[in-house]
Amino acid sequence: MKTLSTLGLAICATLVGMTDLSVEASSSDPGSLRVYSDLSADAKGPKADCSGHRFQKVTSLQARVQGDMPQWNADKQRFVSEYYSTFDTKYRAVLDTVNMAAVEGALKYVQAECINKPVIADCKRKNNIKYVVFYQTTVVQPAAS
């Protein structure tokens, strides 16, 4: 049974890391949390119930240097990429990147790759970058991590 409990924790942590989720504390056990998806069409039921394990929210500020401006999706109340066709793929495309970094790393990239280059006539910025987009991300992870 220990393996099953550990597997449940791993699956729950994976769901939390891969989707946009809300966390709700249980009134009967203040240390226990239930995880719900903010993006599900049926918000009445939980997407994942991790009430047997303790999770904590971790918030960070990150930045991404890019050539396109994120678009606001009014129906889902989220910023998405202009590329792709469905909401899910547009939403994942914004964060599915190696270009997301700490703010310091993103600004170092701008300086090293876009400003401190020798002057060349008719030279465009690397990858045609125009925007530095800031993201405040909140993830839920097991308290033990």
N, C-alpha and C positions, 0 to 999 in steps of 0.2 A: 504494500500500500504506500510505502514511502516513495517509491518510484512514480506512482500515479500522481501523488501530491506534487512532486517536483516537476513532473511533466505538465501538470495544470498551471503551475507558476510560470514555466517557460512559455507555454502557449499564451497565457494571459499577458505576460510582458511583451511578447511579440505583437499581439494585437494592439497593445497600448502604444508601442513604438511605431507601428505602421499606419495608424488611423488617427483621425481627429477625435479625441475623446474628452469627456467630462468625468470628473470624479466626485462621488457623493459619499459623505460619511454616514455610517450606520448609526442609528440612534441607540440601538441595543449594545453596540460595541464601538465606542468612539475611536479606537485604533484601527478599525477595519474599514476598508473602502470598497465601494462598488463602482465599476467603470462603465460608462455609457457613451455611445457614439453620438456626437453632435450632428453628423452628416446623414444619419440613417433616415430613411423615409418614414419609418415608424418609430418615433422617439419614445413611445410608451414603454417599450421593453428593453432590457439591457442587451447590449451586444456581447459583453463579456462580464462575468461576475467573478471578481477576484476577492470576495469578502473574506476568504480564509487567509489572506496574505496582506501584509502591510506595504503600502506604496506611498511614495512622497512625490510631490511636484517639484520639478527643477526648471527654472526659467532662465533663458540666456538671450542675449542680444547678439545677433549675427548680421553679416552683410554679404551681399552678392553684387559683383560688378557684371553688368550685362548690357546688351544692345537694345533690348525691347523693354517697354514699360509694362508692368503687370496690369491686367485688366480686372475691374471690379465685377463680380458676378452677384447681381442684386438678389437673385432667387436664393442662393446659398449663403449670401453674406460673407464671401471669401474673395481674396485676390487670387487670380489664376493666370496662367500663361496665355499668350495669344495663339500659341501653336496647339495643334491637336484638335479633336472634334468633340469629345465628350467631357463632361465636367470632371469626372474622375481622373482622366489622363491630363487635363489642363491643370488640375489642382496638384497632382503629383509632380508635374513637370517643373513647377516653381521651385520645389525643394529637392528634386531628384538630380543632383548635380555635384560635381566636385568643386565647383566655384563658390559654394557657400563656405564662409570662413568667419573667424572672429573679426570684429571690425578692424582691428590693427592689421590683420593679414590682408584683408581686402584693400585697405588703403595703401599698404606696402606694394601690392600688385599694381595699383594705379600708378604709383610713383616709379616703380622699377620697369614696368612694361609699357607705360603710356606717356610718361613725362620725361624721364631721364634717357631718352633715346637721341642719337644724333639727329640734327635737323636734316630732313630729306624733303625735297620738293614734292608736293602732291602726296604726302604720306598721311594715311588715315590712322587713327588710333587702332591698336591691336584688337582684332575681332570686332571692330566698329563699336566699341563700347560708348555708351552715352549716359548710363545711369549707375548710381550706387544705391541699391535698394536695401533698406534695413528691415530685418525681421526680428520680432520678439517671439521666440518659440518656447512653448511649455511642453515638457514631456513628463510622463509618469514612470517612475522606475522603482524597483524594490528597494526598500530602505536599507537593506544589507549591502547594496552596491554603492 
